[in-house]
Amino acid sequence: MNAITTHNASTDDSLPRLEQLAGISQRLLEKARALGATQAEVSCSEERGLDVNVRLGEVETVESTHDRGIAVTVYFGHRKGSASTADLQESSLESTVAQACAIARHTEDDPAAGLADAELMATQFPDMDGWHPWALSADEALDLALACEAAGRSADSRISNSDGASAATAQSLSVYANSHGFIGRERSSHHSIGCALIAGQGDGMQRDGWYTSGLAREDLTDPAQVGRIAAERTLSRLQPRSLPTGEVQVLFSAEMARSLIGHLLGAVSGGALYRRASFLLDSVNTRLFPEWFAVDEMPLLPRGLRSSTFDGEGVATRNSALITDGVLQRYILGSYSARRLGLKTTANAGGVHNLKVAANAGDRASMLSGMGTGLLVTELMGQGVNGITGDYSRGAAGFWVENGQIAYPVDGITIAGNLKQMYAGIEAVGSDVDPRSHVSVGSILVGKMTVAGDN
């Protein structure tokens, strides 16, 4: 099978299952109120999935999952207690609420604890087009994974081995309810096909891969094409060199550029800020990036990978700017961190939704041409980022670029700098967006970083 087949589920029971979870949530809130809680919130979730793995044309694993989780948080004034269960029996649900209440009675007051303000709760729930379940059987999933791997292995005689291929589908239902009277229901799906290959022999072996993912099966790349891309990426890494130590331009490929935005998000998130553990303390209304640089959060984007009409506390989401004209517009806050900081929630309890980083350049080929000479980074290794100082040092691999063209692969190098200086030194953002993430960003060119190689 070389193409993705489509099969509609004969029955979609997601809405009745959501109503069951909603009913459980309401009963738990009533039990918490009866035990004296002044406020309470309940999160219920249910996930189903299928994940298969193959290697060298043989089946390795077939895993079907069906998980459920129920979490109860109660507040007695500003004292908080939480407990969870996966058991839907009434006795277990009652015990869970009782445990949460017992914990709350023995904790100290925290003035920042409590639900988000009632007037902030979402009241409109348009469909975000995130529900596209795939009735994929285990045999069909195995066919997709096998076709993906076979296409990659047959692409070139230098492909010597495989780390395997996979196909997966998952669907998730969730309900959040609280004692303000808010109840929100969400359902989402996610599917993926991927492959990792090995090329070369002995000490010269190299590994790389590729995958496709999306909310709907029609969003996926053909599995054979995924395998061929994995082969191309693996072959391109053969016979790598190191580099002499020095300062060079660095172009982060789109999938690596996401990590630079991730460090920004961590530094402007409430938890890091109220703990005074961020290199971007007191940075709102400060220019951190070039004047053309912009980042917008778009939680209401139809079919967005992280779209939602409400955050993890029921607060209504809205489209809003994070960076405008290079200037940080706001932090990323839930109600607890907002209270700790004397600010208001930004509807980001549970994290950010869809982010879009504005491009000011063309595709990667045009960015390479504009860069002329420098380093293209396609892989990052290690955790060498200090969130307090912004110091950045990570292992890297990629390609050396000369005269706007890839000259040869490189690995065994370290790239280093400071995130504040790196952000200020961004020269271009490409249009070559990797669609597999809720952070929509193309390749990012940083004007100068230190590259340490073998001298």
SULMO-V350782 format. One line per field, one symbol per residue. psi: psi as a letter, one per 30 degrees, with the letter a starting at -180 (. if undefined). burial: b if it has 9 or more other ideal C-beta (glycine too) atoms within 8 Angstrom, else e. Layout:
psi=???
burial=???
This chain:
psi=jgljlkkkkekjgeeeeeeeeeeeeeeeeeeeefggkflllkkklkkklkkkklkhgkkekjkkkjlkkkkkklkjcgkkkklllgkgkeeeeeeeeeeeeeeefgllkjffklllkeffkkfkilkghgjikjikleeeeeeeeeeeeeeeffekffjflkglllkkklkkkkkkklgfgkkkkkkllkllklkklklalbfgkkklallkllfleffkkkeeeeeeeeeeeeeffkhllallkaklkkjklefffeeeeeeeeefgkeeeeffhhkfhkhfkgkjfllffkkkkkifgjkgkfhkkflafggkkllklkekkhfkkflajkaeeeeeefgakkghgkfalbkkkkkkglaaeeeeeeeedkakjkfkkllhhkjfefgkkjkkllbkkkkhgkkellkahlkklakeeeeefgkflklgikjgglfjjkakkjkeklkkjbg.
burial=eeebeeeeeeeeebeebbeebbebbbbbbebbbebebebbbbbbbbbebbbbbbbeeeeeebeebeebbbbbbbbbebbbbbbbbeeeeeebbbbbbbbbbbbbbebeebeebebbeeebbbeeeeebebbebbebebebbbbbbbbbbbbbbebeeebeebbbbbbbbbbbbbbbbbbeebbbbbbbbbbbbbbbbbbbeeeebbbbbbbbbbbbbeebebbbbbbbbbbbbbbbbbebebbeeeebbbbbbbbbbbbbbbbbbbbbbbebbbeeebbbeeeeeeebbeeebbbbbbbbbebbebbbbbbebbbbbeebbbbeebbbbbbbbbbbbbbbbeeebbbbbeebbbbbbbbebebbebbbebbbebbbbbbbeeeebbbeebbbbbbbbbbbbeebeeebbbbebbbbbbbbebbbbbebbbebbbeebbbbbbbbbbeebbbebee
